[in-house]
Amino acid sequence: MSKLIYVLNGPNLNLLGKRQPEIYGHETLADVQKRMEEKGDALGLEIAFFQSNHEGELVDIIHQAREQAAGIVINPAAYSHTSVAILDALNTFEGPVVEVHISNIHKREAFRHHSYVSSRAEGVIAGLGTLGYVLALDYFAQ
Ligand code: DQA
């Protein structure tokens, strides 16, 4: 049976492609989902893809991942910089976690330099655009 990987996207990422394309690019979140599903097929990974603008809903999805997922890829978006609740939820998950940011948060405003989630993540990919999501799957395939 193929490993199930949960891919979680935080607030405003539903507007990917329309939102500040000079920072986040022109690809939509549906494009990213398609690329991940294709890459997942090639690597023998099953992808469950989510987006929510609500912190508590992301916590609920992480709890669901506890029962079902072998790993989590998460772009917590703005909640990276604010959410102890998402960090605590990820700490209840036993498998590996990869944090992805489309932009290089370290090149941007100081308030984006710290992510609560990074202290839990096995690895962090930032600044490689949406390729970061796809690269995270290589890690799980290994
Ligand atoms: C982001 C970076 C965050 O600082 C920002 O709030 C986002 C997207 C990224 O993917 O580059 O919404 O996580």
Backbone and ligand atoms as CSV (ligand in chain L), in Angstrom:
chain,resi,resn,atom,element,x,y,z
A,1,MET,N,N,0.839,-1.203,0.000
A,1,MET,CA,C,0.000,0.000,0.000
A,1,MET,C,C,0.879,1.260,0.000
A,2,SER,N,N,0.510,2.275,-0.805
A,2,SER,CA,C,1.371,3.466,-0.871
A,2,SER,C,C,1.192,4.309,0.390
A,3,LYS,N,N,2.269,4.999,0.736
A,3,LYS,CA,C,2.260,5.881,1.908
A,3,LYS,C,C,1.393,7.096,1.627
A,4,LEU,N,N,0.606,7.492,2.634
A,4,LEU,CA,C,-0.244,8.675,2.489
A,4,LEU,C,C,0.457,9.892,3.088
A,5,ILE,N,N,0.607,10.941,2.268
A,5,ILE,CA,C,1.227,12.185,2.726
A,5,ILE,C,C,0.165,13.281,2.734
A,6,TYR,N,N,-0.015,13.917,3.895
A,6,TYR,CA,C,-0.916,15.062,3.994
A,6,TYR,C,C,-0.156,16.325,3.601
A,7,VAL,N,N,-0.789,17.131,2.738
A,7,VAL,CA,C,-0.196,18.411,2.334
A,7,VAL,C,C,-1.150,19.511,2.793
A,8,LEU,N,N,-0.690,20.331,3.730
A,8,LEU,CA,C,-1.559,21.348,4.329
A,8,LEU,C,C,-1.099,22.740,3.927
A,9,ASN,N,N,-2.059,23.573,3.571
A,9,ASN,CA,C,-1.785,24.945,3.176
A,9,ASN,C,C,-2.610,25.897,4.025
A,10,GLY,N,N,-1.941,26.916,4.556
A,10,GLY,CA,C,-2.598,27.858,5.448
A,10,GLY,C,C,-3.260,29.024,4.728
A,11,PRO,N,N,-3.554,30.084,5.487
A,11,PRO,CA,C,-4.394,31.178,5.018
A,11,PRO,C,C,-3.842,31.910,3.807
A,12,ASN,N,N,-4.757,32.286,2.954
A,12,ASN,CA,C,-4.519,33.090,1.744
A,12,ASN,C,C,-3.897,32.300,0.596
A,13,LEU,N,N,-3.503,31.064,0.859
A,13,LEU,CA,C,-2.897,30.280,-0.224
A,13,LEU,C,C,-3.940,29.817,-1.241
A,14,ASN,N,N,-5.230,29.918,-0.889
A,14,ASN,CA,C,-6.285,29.673,-1.887
A,14,ASN,C,C,-6.200,30.694,-3.021
A,15,LEU,N,N,-5.565,31.835,-2.747
A,15,LEU,CA,C,-5.450,32.888,-3.774
A,15,LEU,C,C,-4.127,32.813,-4.530
A,16,LEU,N,N,-3.395,31.725,-4.346
A,16,LEU,CA,C,-2.111,31.582,-5.046
A,16,LEU,C,C,-2.328,31.761,-6.552
A,17,GLY,N,N,-1.405,32.513,-7.177
A,17,GLY,CA,C,-1.545,32.812,-8.608
A,17,GLY,C,C,-2.138,34.190,-8.846
A,18,LYS,N,N,-3.014,34.607,-7.900
A,18,LYS,CA,C,-3.643,35.939,-8.009
A,18,LYS,C,C,-3.027,36.879,-6.982
A,19,ARG,N,N,-2.548,36.304,-5.882
A,19,ARG,CA,C,-2.097,37.076,-4.736
A,19,ARG,C,C,-0.621,37.413,-4.901
A,20,GLN,N,N,-0.270,38.684,-4.911
A,20,GLN,CA,C,1.129,39.143,-4.991
A,20,GLN,C,C,1.990,38.212,-5.861
A,21,PRO,N,N,1.644,38.112,-7.159
A,21,PRO,CA,C,2.381,37.171,-8.018
A,21,PRO,C,C,3.873,37.483,-8.123
A,22,GLU,N,N,4.252,38.746,-7.845
A,22,GLU,CA,C,5.677,39.102,-7.880
A,22,GLU,C,C,6.435,38.379,-6.757
A,23,ILE,N,N,5.716,37.957,-5.723
A,23,ILE,CA,C,6.341,37.209,-4.616
A,23,ILE,C,C,6.061,35.718,-4.750
A,24,TYR,N,N,4.809,35.373,-5.042
A,24,TYR,CA,C,4.393,33.968,-4.960
A,24,TYR,C,C,4.231,33.282,-6.319
A,25,GLY,N,N,4.384,34.044,-7.412
A,25,GLY,CA,C,4.322,33.435,-8.737
A,25,GLY,C,C,2.902,33.356,-9.291
A,26,HIS,N,N,2.785,32.770,-10.455
A,26,HIS,CA,C,1.517,32.744,-11.191
A,26,HIS,C,C,0.799,31.392,-11.115
A,27,GLU,N,N,1.457,30.405,-10.568
A,27,GLU,CA,C,0.835,29.089,-10.463
A,27,GLU,C,C,-0.280,29.124,-9.409
A,28,THR,N,N,-1.367,28.427,-9.662
A,28,THR,CA,C,-2.451,28.368,-8.674
A,28,THR,C,C,-2.223,27.175,-7.726
A,29,LEU,N,N,-3.001,27.157,-6.646
A,29,LEU,CA,C,-2.866,26.037,-5.705
A,29,LEU,C,C,-3.331,24.727,-6.361
A,30,ALA,N,N,-4.308,24.843,-7.276
A,30,ALA,CA,C,-4.755,23.648,-8.022
A,30,ALA,C,C,-3.611,23.112,-8.889
A,31,ASP,N,N,-2.809,24.020,-9.456
A,31,ASP,CA,C,-1.632,23.585,-10.236
A,31,ASP,C,C,-0.646,22.831,-9.333
A,32,VAL,N,N,-0.436,23.374,-8.138
A,32,VAL,CA,C,0.506,22.741,-7.199
A,32,VAL,C,C,-0.010,21.348,-6.818
A,33,GLN,N,N,-1.320,21.266,-6.545
A,33,GLN,CA,C,-1.912,19.971,-6.182
A,33,GLN,C,C,-1.697,18.957,-7.298
A,34,LYS,N,N,-1.910,19.384,-8.555
A,34,LYS,CA,C,-1.757,18.483,-9.707
A,34,LYS,C,C,-0.306,18.006,-9.816
A,35,ARG,N,N,0.627,18.959,-9.668
A,35,ARG,CA,C,2.049,18.571,-9.749
A,35,ARG,C,C,2.410,17.577,-8.661
A,36,MET,N,N,1.858,17.804,-7.456
A,36,MET,CA,C,2.188,16.900,-6.349
A,36,MET,C,C,1.579,15.521,-6.576
A,37,GLU,N,N,0.360,15.496,-7.116
A,37,GLU,CA,C,-0.279,14.201,-7.365
A,37,GLU,C,C,0.504,13.421,-8.423
A,38,GLU,N,N,0.980,14.142,-9.458
A,38,GLU,CA,C,1.770,13.480,-10.513
A,38,GLU,C,C,3.080,12.944,-9.939
A,39,LYS,N,N,3.749,13.792,-9.159
A,39,LYS,CA,C,5.022,13.385,-8.554
A,39,LYS,C,C,4.773,12.233,-7.556
A,40,GLY,N,N,3.672,12.345,-6.808
A,40,GLY,CA,C,3.318,11.286,-5.865
A,40,GLY,C,C,3.132,9.950,-6.578
A,41,ASP,N,N,2.433,9.980,-7.723
A,41,ASP,CA,C,2.223,8.757,-8.513
A,41,ASP,C,C,3.570,8.161,-8.909
A,42,ALA,N,N,4.482,9.033,-9.356
A,42,ALA,CA,C,5.798,8.560,-9.814
A,42,ALA,C,C,6.593,7.946,-8.657
A,43,LEU,N,N,6.378,8.473,-7.453
A,43,LEU,CA,C,7.170,8.019,-6.296
A,43,LEU,C,C,6.447,6.952,-5.456
A,44,GLY,N,N,5.205,6.654,-5.826
A,44,GLY,CA,C,4.445,5.682,-5.031
A,44,GLY,C,C,3.930,6.267,-3.720
A,45,LEU,N,N,3.607,7.571,-3.740
A,45,LEU,CA,C,3.042,8.229,-2.550
A,45,LEU,C,C,1.626,8.701,-2.875
A,46,GLU,N,N,0.727,8.537,-1.921
A,46,GLU,CA,C,-0.624,9.064,-2.104
A,46,GLU,C,C,-0.701,10.439,-1.429
A,47,ILE,N,N,-1.333,11.389,-2.108
A,47,ILE,CA,C,-1.367,12.764,-1.610
A,47,ILE,C,C,-2.779,13.128,-1.165
A,48,ALA,N,N,-2.899,13.657,0.056
A,48,ALA,CA,C,-4.176,14.252,0.503
A,48,ALA,C,C,-3.912,15.740,0.694
A,49,PHE,N,N,-4.556,16.564,-0.115
A,49,PHE,CA,C,-4.216,17.989,-0.236
A,49,PHE,C,C,-5.292,18.851,0.417
A,50,PHE,N,N,-4.898,19.789,1.278
A,50,PHE,CA,C,-5.854,20.628,2.015
A,50,PHE,C,C,-5.415,22.088,2.004
A,51,GLN,N,N,-6.401,22.967,2.076
A,51,GLN,CA,C,-6.124,24.384,2.334
A,51,GLN,C,C,-7.188,24.904,3.267
A,52,SER,N,N,-6.777,25.711,4.254
A,52,SER,CA,C,-7.769,26.352,5.107
A,52,SER,C,C,-7.272,27.728,5.525
A,53,ASN,N,N,-8.237,28.640,5.662
A,53,ASN,CA,C,-7.910,29.977,6.172
A,53,ASN,C,C,-8.099,30.053,7.678
A,54,HIS,N,N,-8.414,28.902,8.316
A,54,HIS,CA,C,-8.792,28.897,9.727
A,54,HIS,C,C,-7.835,28.046,10.549
A,55,GLU,N,N,-7.279,28.655,11.568
A,55,GLU,CA,C,-6.263,27.992,12.388
A,55,GLU,C,C,-6.786,26.681,12.993
A,56,GLY,N,N,-7.999,26.746,13.584
A,56,GLY,CA,C,-8.553,25.562,14.246
A,56,GLY,C,C,-8.808,24.426,13.264
A,57,GLU,N,N,-9.177,24.793,12.052
A,57,GLU,CA,C,-9.428,23.763,11.033
A,57,GLU,C,C,-8.116,23.064,10.663
A,58,LEU,N,N,-7.031,23.838,10.604
A,58,LEU,CA,C,-5.715,23.231,10.317
A,58,LEU,C,C,-5.324,22.290,11.450
A,59,VAL,N,N,-5.624,22.697,12.697
A,59,VAL,CA,C,-5.362,21.824,13.853
A,59,VAL,C,C,-6.156,20.526,13.705
A,60,ASP,N,N,-7.424,20.637,13.316
A,60,ASP,CA,C,-8.266,19.435,13.148
A,60,ASP,C,C,-7.701,18.509,12.063
A,61,ILE,N,N,-7.218,19.103,10.981
A,61,ILE,CA,C,-6.668,18.273,9.894
A,61,ILE,C,C,-5.392,17.564,10.371
A,62,ILE,N,N,-4.595,18.244,11.172
A,62,ILE,CA,C,-3.371,17.603,11.715
A,62,ILE,C,C,-3.769,16.434,12.631
A,63,HIS,N,N,-4.837,16.604,13.408
A,63,HIS,CA,C,-5.306,15.493,14.258
A,63,HIS,C,C,-5.747,14.303,13.404
A,64,GLN,N,N,-6.393,14.603,12.288
A,64,GLN,CA,C,-6.814,13.553,11.347
A,64,GLN,C,C,-5.575,12.846,10.769
A,65,ALA,N,N,-4.539,13.635,10.501
A,65,ALA,CA,C,-3.289,13.068,9.961
A,65,ALA,C,C,-2.680,12.070,10.941
A,66,ARG,N,N,-2.855,12.298,12.231
A,66,ARG,CA,C,-2.323,11.377,13.260
A,66,ARG,C,C,-2.777,9.947,13.015
A,67,GLU,N,N,-4.020,9.814,12.563
A,67,GLU,CA,C,-4.600,8.476,12.362
A,67,GLU,C,C,-4.227,7.902,11.002
A,68,GLN,N,N,-3.912,8.789,10.047
A,68,GLN,CA,C,-3.891,8.335,8.653
A,68,GLN,C,C,-2.578,8.515,7.915
A,69,ALA,N,N,-1.809,9.553,8.265
A,69,ALA,CA,C,-0.711,9.955,7.375
A,69,ALA,C,C,0.635,9.413,7.836
A,70,ALA,N,N,1.498,9.141,6.826
A,70,ALA,CA,C,2.875,8.733,7.113
A,70,ALA,C,C,3.767,9.955,7.277
A,71,GLY,N,N,3.328,11.098,6.722
A,71,GLY,CA,C,4.113,12.328,6.829
A,71,GLY,C,C,3.259,13.531,6.487
A,72,ILE,N,N,3.764,14.705,6.851
A,72,ILE,CA,C,3.047,15.957,6.580
A,72,ILE,C,C,3.978,16.939,5.887
A,73,VAL,N,N,3.471,17.532,4.799
A,73,VAL,CA,C,4.096,18.720,4.196
A,73,VAL,C,C,3.187,19.871,4.574
A,74,ILE,N,N,3.743,20.925,5.173
A,74,ILE,CA,C,2.881,22.039,5.580
A,74,ILE,C,C,3.492,23.378,5.197
A,75,ASN,N,N,2.665,24.190,4.526
A,75,ASN,CA,C,2.973,25.607,4.377
A,75,ASN,C,C,1.967,26.326,5.266
A,76,PRO,N,N,2.363,26.654,6.489
A,76,PRO,CA,C,1.404,27.253,7.425
A,76,PRO,C,C,1.102,28.714,7.106
A,77,ALA,N,N,1.774,29.262,6.058
A,77,ALA,CA,C,1.583,30.664,5.643
A,77,ALA,C,C,1.756,31.586,6.857
A,78,ALA,N,N,0.873,32.563,7.030
A,78,ALA,CA,C,1.069,33.540,8.117
A,78,ALA,C,C,1.049,32.892,9.503
A,79,TYR,N,N,0.364,31.747,9.629
A,79,TYR,CA,C,0.332,31.076,10.944
A,79,TYR,C,C,1.707,30.534,11.357
A,80,SER,N,N,2.627,30.411,10.398
A,80,SER,CA,C,4.000,30.024,10.746
A,80,SER,C,C,4.538,30.918,11.859
A,81,HIS,N,N,4.209,32.213,11.720
A,81,HIS,CA,C,4.841,33.235,12.546
A,81,HIS,C,C,4.059,33.525,13.821
A,82,THR,N,N,2.897,32.888,13.974
A,82,THR,CA,C,2.032,33.239,15.121
A,82,THR,C,C,1.499,32.042,15.903
A,83,SER,N,N,1.477,30.848,15.294
A,83,SER,CA,C,0.595,29.816,15.854
A,83,SER,C,C,1.284,28.752,16.704
A,84,VAL,N,N,1.155,28.921,18.015
A,84,VAL,CA,C,1.584,27.871,18.933
A,84,VAL,C,C,0.621,26.681,18.816
A,85,ALA,N,N,-0.637,26.948,18.475
A,85,ALA,CA,C,-1.632,25.865,18.355
A,85,ALA,C,C,-1.250,24.890,17.242
A,86,ILE,N,N,-0.773,25.413,16.130
A,86,ILE,CA,C,-0.369,24.517,15.030
A,86,ILE,C,C,0.906,23.778,15.408
A,87,LEU,N,N,1.838,24.443,16.073
A,87,LEU,CA,C,3.038,23.746,16.569
A,87,LEU,C,C,2.640,22.615,17.521
A,88,ASP,N,N,1.756,22.909,18.471
A,88,ASP,CA,C,1.339,21.885,19.438
A,88,ASP,C,C,0.671,20.709,18.726
A,89,ALA,N,N,-0.146,21.007,17.730
A,89,ALA,CA,C,-0.817,19.930,16.985
A,89,ALA,C,C,0.219,19.078,16.270
A,90,LEU,N,N,1.197,19.714,15.643
A,90,LEU,CA,C,2.236,18.949,14.928
A,90,LEU,C,C,3.046,18.105,15.907
A,91,ASN,N,N,3.185,18.595,17.131
A,91,ASN,CA,C,3.915,17.812,18.146
A,91,ASN,C,C,3.151,16.564,18.582
A,92,THR,N,N,1.863,16.485,18.269
A,92,THR,CA,C,1.105,15.258,18.568
A,92,THR,C,C,1.225,14.236,17.434
A,93,PHE,N,N,1.807,14.665,16.327
A,93,PHE,CA,C,1.951,13.795,15.149
A,93,PHE,C,C,3.300,13.087,15.233
A,94,GLU,N,N,3.310,11.782,15.000
A,94,GLU,CA,C,4.552,11.040,15.231
A,94,GLU,C,C,5.475,10.957,14.025
A,95,GLY,N,N,4.944,11.166,12.826
A,95,GLY,CA,C,5.766,11.025,11.622
A,95,GLY,C,C,6.540,12.283,11.294
A,96,PRO,N,N,7.300,12.227,10.192
A,96,PRO,CA,C,8.076,13.391,9.785
A,96,PRO,C,C,7.228,14.526,9.199
A,97,VAL,N,N,7.732,15.739,9.395
A,97,VAL,CA,C,7.059,16.959,8.941
A,97,VAL,C,C,8.062,17.784,8.137
A,98,VAL,N,N,7.659,18.226,6.948
A,98,VAL,CA,C,8.484,19.162,6.171
A,98,VAL,C,C,7.704,20.463,6.018
A,99,GLU,N,N,8.349,21.560,6.390
A,99,GLU,CA,C,7.750,22.895,6.278
A,99,GLU,C,C,8.204,23.515,4.953
A,100,VAL,N,N,7.247,24.058,4.212
A,100,VAL,CA,C,7.558,24.671,2.913
A,100,VAL,C,C,7.075,26.120,2.917
A,101,HIS,N,N,7.923,26.991,2.390
A,101,HIS,CA,C,7.521,28.367,2.080
A,101,HIS,C,C,7.895,28.654,0.640
A,102,ILE,N,N,6.973,29.230,-0.085
A,102,ILE,CA,C,7.216,29.551,-1.499
A,102,ILE,C,C,8.289,30.639,-1.597
A,103,SER,N,N,8.157,31.653,-0.752
A,103,SER,CA,C,9.145,32.739,-0.743
A,103,SER,C,C,10.226,32.436,0.290
A,104,ASN,N,N,11.342,33.150,0.157
A,104,ASN,CA,C,12.403,33.006,1.163
A,104,ASN,C,C,12.083,33.950,2.323
A,105,ILE,N,N,11.477,33.391,3.371
A,105,ILE,CA,C,10.998,34.209,4.500
A,105,ILE,C,C,12.159,34.957,5.176
A,106,HIS,N,N,13.380,34.468,4.998
A,106,HIS,CA,C,14.543,35.112,5.649
A,106,HIS,C,C,15.016,36.356,4.911
A,107,LYS,N,N,14.568,36.502,3.671
A,107,LYS,CA,C,14.912,37.690,2.877
A,107,LYS,C,C,13.860,38.777,3.043
A,108,ARG,N,N,12.807,38.486,3.758
A,108,ARG,CA,C,11.653,39.384,3.822
A,108,ARG,C,C,11.606,40.106,5.177
A,109,GLU,N,N,10.445,40.652,5.536
A,109,GLU,CA,C,10.315,41.426,6.773
A,109,GLU,C,C,10.761,40.590,7.980
A,110,ALA,N,N,11.289,41.270,8.991
A,110,ALA,CA,C,11.825,40.576,10.183
A,110,ALA,C,C,10.772,39.675,10.834
A,111,PHE,N,N,9.482,40.088,10.816
A,111,PHE,CA,C,8.465,39.278,11.495
A,111,PHE,C,C,8.253,37.920,10.822
A,112,ARG,N,N,8.761,37.771,9.594
A,112,ARG,CA,C,8.623,36.473,8.918
A,112,ARG,C,C,9.818,35.557,9.176
A,113,HIS,N,N,10.841,36.058,9.857
A,113,HIS,CA,C,12.067,35.261,10.006
A,113,HIS,C,C,11.899,34.115,11.000
A,114,HIS,N,N,10.964,34.270,11.932
A,114,HIS,CA,C,10.740,33.183,12.898
A,114,HIS,C,C,9.485,32.396,12.543
A,115,SER,N,N,9.626,31.065,12.547
A,115,SER,CA,C,8.463,30.198,12.365
A,115,SER,C,C,8.384,29.237,13.550
A,116,TYR,N,N,7.243,29.210,14.220
A,116,TYR,CA,C,7.035,28.254,15.321
A,116,TYR,C,C,7.158,26.814,14.821
A,117,VAL,N,N,6.706,26.600,13.598
A,117,VAL,CA,C,6.661,25.231,13.049
A,117,VAL,C,C,8.063,24.662,12.815
A,118,SER,N,N,9.031,25.543,12.551
A,118,SER,CA,C,10.384,25.061,12.221
A,118,SER,C,C,11.007,24.234,13.339
A,119,SER,N,N,10.627,24.511,14.587
A,119,SER,CA,C,11.223,23.756,15.702
A,119,SER,C,C,10.730,22.306,15.711
A,120,ARG,N,N,9.662,22.019,14.977
A,120,ARG,CA,C,9.121,20.660,14.883
A,120,ARG,C,C,9.503,19.969,13.578
A,121,ALA,N,N,9.797,20.752,12.552
A,121,ALA,CA,C,9.976,20.173,11.210
A,121,ALA,C,C,11.312,19.446,11.101
A,122,GLU,N,N,11.301,18.318,10.391
A,122,GLU,CA,C,12.559,17.644,10.052
A,122,GLU,C,C,13.375,18.541,9.134
A,123,GLY,N,N,12.699,19.228,8.217
A,123,GLY,CA,C,13.384,20.124,7.302
A,123,GLY,C,C,12.480,21.262,6.884
A,124,VAL,N,N,13.108,22.337,6.429
A,124,VAL,CA,C,12.387,23.529,5.973
A,124,VAL,C,C,12.903,23.871,4.581
A,125,ILE,N,N,11.976,24.057,3.630
A,125,ILE,CA,C,12.356,24.476,2.275
A,125,ILE,C,C,11.697,25.842,2.055
A,126,ALA,N,N,12.511,26.853,1.819
A,126,ALA,CA,C,11.973,28.210,1.645
A,126,ALA,C,C,12.650,28.884,0.471
A,127,GLY,N,N,11.864,29.549,-0.363
A,127,GLY,CA,C,12.428,30.414,-1.388
A,127,GLY,C,C,12.597,29.761,-2.747
A,128,LEU,N,N,12.217,28.501,-2.877
A,128,LEU,CA,C,12.362,27.816,-4.168
A,128,LEU,C,C,11.054,27.808,-4.948
A,129,GLY,N,N,10.145,28.697,-4.563
A,129,GLY,CA,C,8.845,28.736,-5.233
A,129,GLY,C,C,8.064,27.465,-4.919
A,130,THR,N,N,7.136,27.130,-5.798
A,130,THR,CA,C,6.289,25.958,-5.545
A,130,THR,C,C,7.062,24.646,-5.739
A,131,LEU,N,N,8.253,24.733,-6.317
A,131,LEU,CA,C,9.103,23.536,-6.426
A,131,LEU,C,C,9.380,22.926,-5.047
A,132,GLY,N,N,9.380,23.767,-4.023
A,132,GLY,CA,C,9.638,23.291,-2.661
A,132,GLY,C,C,8.683,22.172,-2.243
A,133,TYR,N,N,7.405,22.284,-2.659
A,133,TYR,CA,C,6.422,21.255,-2.316
A,133,TYR,C,C,6.807,19.915,-2.951
A,134,VAL,N,N,7.215,20.002,-4.210
A,134,VAL,CA,C,7.528,18.793,-4.967
A,134,VAL,C,C,8.797,18.136,-4.389
A,135,LEU,N,N,9.774,18.984,-4.042
A,135,LEU,CA,C,11.022,18.461,-3.468
A,135,LEU,C,C,10.759,17.766,-2.127
A,136,ALA,N,N,9.793,18.273,-1.381
A,136,ALA,CA,C,9.470,17.654,-0.085
A,136,ALA,C,C,9.065,16.190,-0.283
A,137,LEU,N,N,8.426,15.900,-1.422
A,137,LEU,CA,C,7.991,14.515,-1.674
A,137,LEU,C,C,9.187,13.591,-1.897
A,138,ASP,N,N,10.263,14.123,-2.483
A,138,ASP,CA,C,11.478,13.307,-2.638
A,138,ASP,C,C,11.983,12.841,-1.283
A,139,TYR,N,N,11.909,13.732,-0.298
A,139,TYR,CA,C,12.336,13.382,1.060
A,139,TYR,C,C,11.496,12.213,1.585
A,140,PHE,N,N,10.177,12.288,1.410
A,140,PHE,CA,C,9.331,11.204,1.925
A,140,PHE,C,C,9.548,9.901,1.168
A,141,ALA,N,N,9.844,10.029,-0.125
A,141,ALA,CA,C,10.064,8.811,-0.920
A,141,ALA,C,C,11.311,8.073,-0.431
A,142,GLN,N,N,12.280,8.807,0.067
A,142,GLN,CA,C,13.504,8.191,0.587
A,142,GLN,C,C,13.247,7.434,1.860
L,1,DQA,C1,C,4.549,31.988,2.996
L,1,DQA,C2,C,5.361,33.065,3.719
L,1,DQA,C3,C,4.564,33.659,4.862
L,1,DQA,O1,O,5.325,34.652,5.546
L,1,DQA,C4,C,3.301,34.314,4.341
L,1,DQA,O2,O,2.515,34.792,5.413
L,1,DQA,C5,C,2.513,33.422,3.458
L,1,DQA,C6,C,3.194,32.512,2.536
L,1,DQA,C7,C,5.284,31.447,1.744
L,1,DQA,O3,O,4.864,30.411,1.246
L,1,DQA,O4,O,6.237,32.073,1.265
L,1,DQA,O5,O,1.289,33.501,3.402
L,1,DQA,O6,O,4.352,30.893,3.879
